[in-house]
Amino acid sequence: MGADELHAALLELAALHADRPALAARTARTVGKGVQFARGAEAGDPETLLDVVARLAGTGDLAEGLFAAELTVACGRRTEWTGPWRTQLRMLRRHPCGDVRDVAYAQFTAAE
């Protein structure tokens, strides 16, 4: 699935969660876990996912932002937090929605 198709599908899913923040958070976690534990072609191309995450995060919408945050966490872990994923996580830490920022701040990229 290409970036445009994946983005459209996630936008449609996010729209179903309007005014349902708790459900949006649970669904976002499920989507993120699916990506994190997928293998091979099912895992998706990290560059495609990064493009989609950036689009979702850029709207300021809660559900879209939660999807972006959980996908960022999943892909960041999968790629061992390469530069683009760390950058995306930092951007999500400045998201207008507090719940999105909470997901981003709860994730550590390196042990100290």
Kinemage of the C-alpha trace (Angstrom):
@kinemage 1
@onewidth
@group {chain A} dominant
@subgroup {mainchain}
@vectorlist {calphas} color= white
{ca met a 1} P 0.000 0.000 0.000
{ca gly a 2} L 1.358 3.405 -0.943
{ca ala a 3} L 1.518 6.491 1.225
{ca asp a 4} L -1.591 8.084 -0.278
{ca glu a 5} L -3.717 4.977 0.184
{ca leu a 6} L -2.493 4.372 3.725
{ca his a 7} L -3.008 8.007 4.659
{ca ala a 8} L -6.549 7.955 3.249
{ca ala a 9} L -7.369 4.763 5.161
{ca leu a 10} L -6.043 6.179 8.429
{ca leu a 11} L -7.916 9.451 7.883
{ca glu a 12} L -11.113 7.469 7.407
{ca leu a 13} L -10.413 5.472 10.557
{ca ala a 14} L -9.591 8.634 12.520
{ca ala a 15} L -12.844 10.245 11.386
{ca leu a 16} L -14.757 7.372 12.984
{ca his a 17} L -13.201 8.403 16.307
{ca ala a 18} L -14.322 12.030 16.330
{ca asp a 19} L -15.419 12.991 19.838
{ca arg a 20} L -14.235 9.589 21.152
{ca pro a 21} L -10.743 10.273 22.576
{ca ala a 22} L -10.524 7.124 24.701
{ca leu a 23} L -11.512 4.931 21.766
{ca ala a 24} L -9.082 6.799 19.518
{ca ala a 25} L -6.252 6.103 21.975
{ca arg a 26} L -7.083 2.381 22.144
{ca thr a 27} L -7.373 2.075 18.380
{ca ala a 28} L -4.117 3.978 17.861
{ca arg a 29} L -2.308 1.586 20.233
{ca thr a 30} L -3.705 -1.377 18.304
{ca val a 31} L -2.589 0.098 14.970
{ca gly a 32} L 0.870 0.824 16.372
{ca lys a 33} L 1.285 -2.675 17.784
{ca gly a 34} L 0.244 -4.165 14.459
{ca val a 35} L 2.988 -2.234 12.708
{ca gln a 36} L 5.587 -2.836 15.412
{ca phe a 37} L 5.242 -6.602 15.398
{ca ala a 38} L 4.644 -7.074 11.666
{ca arg a 39} L 7.372 -8.752 9.659
{ca gly a 40} L 8.398 -8.682 6.030
{ca ala a 41} L 6.137 -6.913 3.549
{ca glu a 42} L 3.387 -6.658 6.193
{ca ala a 43} L 5.601 -4.330 8.239
{ca gly a 44} L 5.423 -1.587 5.650
{ca asp a 45} L 8.165 0.564 4.216
{ca pro a 46} L 9.613 2.875 6.901
{ca glu a 47} L 9.869 5.790 4.440
{ca thr a 48} L 6.221 5.414 3.448
{ca leu a 49} L 5.177 5.211 7.089
{ca leu a 50} L 7.272 8.279 7.951
{ca asp a 51} L 5.515 10.253 5.208
{ca val a 52} L 2.092 9.157 6.464
{ca val a 53} L 2.962 9.896 10.091
{ca ala a 54} L 4.124 13.403 9.202
{ca arg a 55} L 0.854 14.086 7.369
{ca leu a 56} L -1.251 12.782 10.245
{ca ala a 57} L 0.703 14.733 12.854
{ca gly a 58} L 0.494 17.958 10.895
{ca thr a 59} L -3.263 18.420 11.160
{ca gly a 60} L -3.476 19.047 14.886
{ca asp a 61} L -6.389 16.595 15.141
{ca leu a 62} L -6.463 14.405 18.256
{ca ala a 63} L -7.244 11.034 16.635
{ca glu a 64} L -4.853 11.621 13.738
{ca gly a 65} L -2.185 12.761 16.180
{ca leu a 66} L -2.642 9.668 18.350
{ca phe a 67} L -2.315 7.452 15.276
{ca ala a 68} L 0.836 9.365 14.302
{ca ala a 69} L 2.288 9.044 17.797
{ca glu a 70} L 1.663 5.311 18.126
{ca leu a 71} L 2.985 4.653 14.621
{ca thr a 72} L 6.057 6.734 15.419
{ca val a 73} L 6.702 4.711 18.571
{ca ala a 74} L 6.235 1.432 16.673
{ca cys a 75} L 8.446 2.398 13.744
{ca gly a 76} L 11.017 4.071 15.963
{ca arg a 77} L 11.422 0.871 17.933
{ca arg a 78} L 11.498 -1.201 14.767
{ca thr a 79} L 14.216 0.966 13.194
{ca glu a 80} L 16.103 1.384 16.493
{ca trp a 81} L 15.273 5.101 16.502
{ca thr a 82} L 17.042 6.265 13.387
{ca gly a 83} L 17.299 10.031 12.952
{ca pro a 84} L 14.030 10.675 11.091
{ca trp a 85} L 11.991 8.792 13.699
{ca arg a 86} L 13.646 10.656 16.594
{ca thr a 87} L 12.890 13.917 14.803
{ca gln a 88} L 9.264 12.901 14.323
{ca leu a 89} L 8.991 11.999 18.008
{ca arg a 90} L 10.361 15.419 18.997
{ca met a 91} L 7.806 17.087 16.724
{ca leu a 92} L 4.986 15.093 18.311
{ca arg a 93} L 6.140 16.313 21.713
{ca arg a 94} L 5.032 19.769 20.520
{ca his a 95} L 1.655 18.633 19.143
{ca pro a 96} L -1.296 20.876 20.106
{ca cys a 97} L -3.161 17.971 21.764
{ca gly a 98} L -1.949 17.013 25.224
{ca asp a 99} L -2.809 13.325 24.822
{ca val a 100} L -0.573 13.137 21.743
{ca arg a 101} L 2.260 14.853 23.613
{ca asp a 102} L 1.810 12.374 26.478
{ca val a 103} L 2.329 9.400 24.138
{ca ala a 104} L 5.423 11.024 22.664
{ca tyr a 105} L 6.924 11.981 26.020
{ca ala a 106} L 6.317 8.499 27.429
{ca gln a 107} L 8.675 7.012 24.846
{ca phe a 108} L 12.439 6.913 25.400
{ca thr a 109} L 14.796 6.524 22.471
{ca ala a 110} L 17.913 5.557 24.449
{ca ala a 111} L 18.768 4.216 27.877
{ca glu a 112} L 20.879 6.446 30.065
